[in-house]
């Protein structure tokens, strides 16, 4: 049974999702494009970006859009080296978010996953509960 690979990049998630959609594994994909398993595993995991030829061959074999994934490679590199830059590009320049982005590369994968989980729980807990009779949800007050 192959080792489970946990992608840390959007590119890796897309590639792995497509391989799994085909009910295959990374070893199968590596053999189909004539590269070593370890090479493709590192690309899928996010340890290294793919060479353009490898990406082109992989896209052809998996029926993925090369130009879209090539753009994702660039964004993944930016996200890895300068995570706060993407926040500014996206218009999300909250000082607290930028401070977290500066520290993000220092966190382990497990720590990052924990932070994502905490944020999801906070959002879930702060989401409005089901409407109560006589309470206006938009205002949180009883209508006059």
HUTADA-V402991 format. One record per pair of residues at least 24 apart in sequence whose C-alpha atoms are under 10 Angstrom apart, sorted by sequence separation. I is the first residue (numbers start at 1). GAP is how many residues later the second one is. D is the distance in whole Angstrom. If there is no record, write none. Layout:
# HUTADA-V402991
I	GAP	D
I	GAP	D
This chain:
# HUTADA-V402991
1	24	10
2	24	8
30	24	10
33	24	6
34	24	10
49	24	7
80	24	9
81	24	8
2	25	8
16	25	10
32	25	9
33	25	6
49	25	9
79	25	10
80	25	7
32	26	8
33	26	10
79	26	9
33	27	9
49	27	9
12	28	10
15	28	9
16	28	7
30	28	8
33	28	7
49	28	8
12	29	9
15	29	7
16	29	9
29	29	8
32	29	7
33	29	10
48	29	10
12	30	9
14	30	9
15	30	10
32	30	10
46	30	9
12	31	7
13	31	7
46	31	10
11	32	8
12	32	4
13	32	8
29	32	8
11	33	7
12	33	6
13	33	9
29	33	8
7	34	9
9	34	9
10	34	9
11	34	9
12	34	6
46	34	10
6	35	10
7	35	9
8	35	10
9	35	8
10	35	10
11	35	8
12	35	10
5	36	7
7	36	9
8	36	8
9	36	7
10	36	9
5	37	9
7	37	6
8	37	6
9	37	5
12	37	9
3	38	10
6	38	8
7	38	4
8	38	5
9	38	9
11	38	9
5	39	8
6	39	6
7	39	6
8	39	8
9	39	10
11	39	10
5	40	6
6	40	9
7	40	9
9	40	10
15	40	10
22	40	8
4	41	10
5	41	10
21	41	10
15	43	9
19	43	7
15	44	9
18	44	7
18	45	9
18	46	8
15	47	8
15	49	9
14	50	9
15	54	9
14	55	8
11	57	10
12	57	10
11	58	7
14	58	10
10	59	9
11	59	9
11	60	9
12	60	10
11	61	6
12	61	9
10	62	7
11	62	6
9	63	9
10	63	8
11	63	10
9	64	9
11	64	9
12	64	10
10	65	9
11	65	7
9	66	9
10	66	7
9	67	6
8	68	9
9	68	9
10	69	10
9	70	9
9	71	9
8	72	10
8	101	8
7	102	10
6	103	9
8	104	10
